[in-house]
Amino acid sequence: MNLLMELDVSTNTGMHFPVSFTLVYVVGFIAAVTFGSIAWYNSKRPVGWENKERPDVVPEVKKEENPGL
């Protein structure tokens, strides 16, 4: 019985989930939230937010007269 338990522990190296995949998902989520927040703050203000100040950390994005030309 002890021999079987030792075999199970010694061969249990298994495949571990790569940390790089987790980092890609975490960095992607943070980037999506950041860019989404900047886009939301630069869009038309929702009802009740028209007179609110823009946070200092959000950059001002100017509209181009001829976008894409």
C-alpha positions as CSV (number, residue, x, y, z in Angstrom):
1,M,0.0,0.0,0.0
2,N,2.8,2.4,0.8
3,L,4.5,1.6,-2.4
4,L,1.5,2.7,-4.4
5,M,1.2,5.9,-2.5
6,E,4.9,6.7,-3.2
7,L,4.5,5.9,-6.9
8,D,1.5,8.3,-7.1
9,V,3.4,11.1,-5.4
10,S,6.5,10.7,-7.4
11,T,4.8,10.6,-10.8
12,N,2.5,13.5,-10.0
13,T,4.5,16.0,-11.9
14,G,1.5,16.8,-14.1
15,M,1.1,19.7,-16.5
16,H,0.8,23.1,-14.9
17,F,-1.1,25.9,-16.4
18,P,1.4,28.3,-18.0
19,V,1.8,31.6,-16.1
20,S,2.3,33.5,-19.4
21,F,-1.3,32.8,-20.5
22,T,-2.6,34.1,-17.2
23,L,-0.4,37.3,-17.5
24,V,-1.7,37.9,-21.1
25,Y,-5.3,37.7,-19.8
26,V,-4.6,40.0,-16.9
27,V,-2.7,42.6,-18.9
28,G,-5.4,42.4,-21.6
29,F,-8.2,43.0,-19.1
30,I,-6.4,45.9,-17.5
31,A,-5.8,47.5,-21.0
32,A,-9.4,47.0,-22.0
33,V,-10.7,48.7,-18.8
34,T,-8.2,51.5,-19.2
35,F,-9.0,52.2,-22.9
36,G,-12.7,51.8,-22.2
37,S,-12.6,54.3,-19.4
38,I,-10.8,56.8,-21.5
39,A,-13.3,56.3,-24.3
40,W,-16.2,56.6,-22.0
41,Y,-14.9,59.8,-20.4
42,N,-14.3,61.3,-23.9
43,S,-17.8,60.4,-25.1
44,K,-20.9,62.4,-24.6
45,R,-21.8,62.7,-21.0
46,P,-24.6,60.5,-19.7
47,V,-27.7,62.2,-18.2
48,G,-26.7,63.9,-14.9
49,W,-23.0,64.0,-15.7
50,E,-23.1,67.0,-18.1
51,N,-21.6,69.5,-15.7
52,K,-19.1,67.2,-14.0
53,E,-15.4,67.8,-14.2
54,R,-13.1,65.4,-16.1
55,P,-10.7,63.5,-13.9
56,D,-7.1,64.7,-14.2
57,V,-5.8,61.2,-15.2
58,V,-8.0,61.1,-18.3
59,P,-6.3,62.8,-21.4
60,E,-8.4,65.1,-23.5
61,V,-8.9,63.7,-27.0
62,K,-9.7,66.3,-29.7
63,K,-11.9,65.4,-32.6
64,E,-10.4,65.8,-36.1
65,E,-12.2,67.8,-38.8
66,N,-11.5,65.2,-41.4
67,P,-11.1,61.8,-39.7
68,G,-9.6,59.1,-41.9
69,L,-8.7,61.3,-44.8
